[in-house]
Amino acid sequence: MPPKRPPPLVPKKPNPSMNYEVLIYLNSFYFGMFACCEMAMGLLKAINLSYTGHSLAQDSAVMISFIVLETLRLIMGRKGTLAERGWTAILSVFLTAPCFLGVSYLLILQTYKLRLEYCLGTLQIALYLTEVWYAIVFVFSLCRPVTYD
């Protein structure tokens, strides 16, 4: 009878990358709703409110570029995982900054703002901050040596 092998050694602490991946997954659903609401509110404002100069074009361009950039960020974040140190996931973390600026523009600098935009934008920013927090925690967890008990 062959000798029994000891069970494999498993690190005690869970992988913080999993939290980031779950947040990206949840954000993909929230962002779909956020983008639809933003585009509907933008259309409503374009029809019912009078814009001066190029402010309608500027607001629309920022909103469309933000939607495209956030979609790319979410696709890259869902394809790659931080645990595998995939460049797509790392690029997804770095693309959070321009997406954060896009939501900030929609919250602060947009010509006309609705209360619903404040609520939705604030939740989107909270998701960004939480995602970045877990990405930073994951990077710091890579710096520590793994202990096996």
C-alpha positions as CSV (number, residue, x, y, z in Angstrom):
1,M,0.0,0.0,0.0
2,P,1.5,3.4,-1.0
3,P,2.1,6.0,1.7
4,K,-0.6,8.6,2.0
5,R,0.2,12.0,0.7
6,P,-0.3,15.0,2.9
7,P,-3.1,17.3,1.8
8,P,-2.0,20.2,-0.4
9,L,-0.9,23.3,1.3
10,V,-3.4,26.1,0.8
11,P,-2.9,29.7,1.8
12,K,-5.0,30.8,4.7
13,K,-6.2,34.1,3.4
14,P,-8.7,34.4,0.5
15,N,-7.6,36.0,-2.7
16,P,-8.6,39.7,-2.8
17,S,-8.7,39.5,-6.6
18,M,-12.0,37.7,-6.2
19,N,-13.6,40.8,-4.6
20,Y,-12.5,42.9,-7.6
21,E,-13.9,40.4,-10.1
22,V,-17.2,40.3,-8.3
23,L,-17.4,44.1,-8.3
24,I,-16.6,44.2,-12.0
25,Y,-19.4,41.6,-12.6
26,L,-21.9,43.7,-10.6
27,N,-20.8,46.9,-12.2
28,S,-21.5,45.4,-15.6
29,F,-25.1,45.1,-14.8
30,Y,-25.3,48.4,-13.0
31,F,-23.6,50.2,-15.8
32,G,-26.0,48.8,-18.4
33,M,-28.9,50.4,-16.4
34,F,-26.8,53.6,-15.8
35,A,-26.0,54.0,-19.5
36,C,-29.7,53.5,-20.6
37,C,-30.9,56.0,-18.0
38,E,-28.2,58.5,-19.0
39,M,-29.0,58.3,-22.7
40,A,-32.8,58.6,-22.0
41,M,-32.3,61.6,-19.7
42,G,-29.9,63.1,-22.3
43,L,-32.5,62.7,-25.0
44,L,-35.2,64.1,-22.7
45,K,-33.1,67.2,-22.0
46,A,-32.2,67.7,-25.6
47,I,-35.9,67.7,-26.6
48,N,-37.3,69.8,-23.7
49,L,-34.5,72.2,-22.7
50,S,-32.7,74.9,-24.7
51,Y,-29.0,74.6,-24.9
52,T,-26.7,77.5,-25.7
53,G,-23.8,77.2,-28.1
54,H,-22.1,73.9,-28.3
55,S,-23.0,72.7,-24.8
56,L,-25.4,70.0,-26.1
57,A,-22.7,68.6,-28.4
58,Q,-20.1,68.7,-25.6
59,D,-22.4,67.0,-23.1
60,S,-23.3,64.4,-25.7
61,A,-19.7,63.8,-26.7
62,V,-18.6,63.3,-23.1
63,M,-21.5,61.0,-22.4
64,I,-20.9,58.8,-25.5
65,S,-17.1,58.6,-25.0
66,F,-17.7,57.7,-21.3
67,I,-20.1,55.0,-22.3
68,V,-17.7,53.5,-24.9
69,L,-14.7,53.7,-22.5
70,E,-16.6,52.1,-19.6
71,T,-17.8,49.3,-21.9
72,L,-14.2,48.6,-22.9
73,R,-13.1,48.7,-19.3
74,L,-15.8,46.3,-18.2
75,I,-15.0,43.9,-21.1
76,M,-11.3,43.9,-20.3
77,G,-12.0,43.5,-16.5
78,R,-14.3,40.5,-17.1
79,K,-11.8,38.8,-19.5
80,G,-8.7,39.1,-17.4
81,T,-8.2,38.4,-13.7
82,L,-5.9,40.2,-11.4
83,A,-4.8,36.9,-9.9
84,E,-3.3,35.9,-13.2
85,R,-1.7,39.3,-13.6
86,G,-3.4,39.7,-17.0
87,W,-2.7,42.9,-18.8
88,T,-6.4,43.3,-19.6
89,A,-7.4,43.4,-15.9
90,I,-4.5,45.8,-15.1
91,L,-5.5,48.1,-18.0
92,S,-9.1,47.9,-16.7
93,V,-8.0,49.2,-13.3
94,F,-6.1,52.1,-15.0
95,L,-9.1,52.9,-17.2
96,T,-11.1,53.5,-14.0
97,A,-9.6,57.0,-13.8
98,P,-10.9,58.4,-17.1
99,C,-14.3,56.7,-16.4
100,F,-14.3,58.4,-13.0
101,L,-13.7,61.7,-14.7
102,G,-16.5,61.1,-17.1
103,V,-19.0,60.4,-14.3
104,S,-17.7,63.5,-12.5
105,Y,-18.3,65.6,-15.6
106,L,-21.8,64.3,-15.7
107,L,-22.3,65.1,-12.1
108,I,-20.6,68.5,-11.8
109,L,-20.0,70.2,-15.2
110,Q,-23.0,69.1,-17.3
111,T,-25.2,72.0,-18.4
112,Y,-28.4,70.6,-17.0
113,K,-28.5,68.0,-14.2
114,L,-31.4,65.9,-12.9
115,R,-31.6,64.6,-9.4
116,L,-31.7,61.1,-10.7
117,E,-28.4,61.7,-12.4
118,Y,-26.9,62.6,-9.0
119,C,-28.2,59.4,-7.4
120,L,-27.0,57.2,-10.3
121,G,-23.7,58.9,-10.7
122,T,-22.9,58.8,-7.0
123,L,-23.5,55.0,-6.9
124,Q,-21.3,54.6,-10.0
125,I,-18.5,56.6,-8.3
126,A,-18.9,54.4,-5.1
127,L,-18.5,51.3,-7.3
128,Y,-15.3,52.8,-8.8
129,L,-13.8,53.6,-5.5
130,T,-14.6,50.2,-4.1
131,E,-13.1,48.5,-7.2
132,V,-9.9,50.6,-6.9
133,W,-9.7,49.8,-3.2
134,Y,-9.8,46.0,-3.8
135,A,-7.3,46.3,-6.7
136,I,-4.9,48.2,-4.4
137,V,-5.5,45.6,-1.6
138,F,-4.7,42.9,-4.1
139,V,-1.4,44.6,-5.2
140,F,-0.3,44.9,-1.6
141,S,-1.2,41.2,-1.0
142,L,1.2,40.3,-3.7
143,C,4.0,42.0,-1.8
144,R,3.6,39.8,1.3
145,P,5.0,36.4,1.5
146,V,2.4,33.6,1.5
147,T,2.4,31.6,4.8
148,Y,1.3,28.0,4.9
149,D,0.1,26.3,8.0
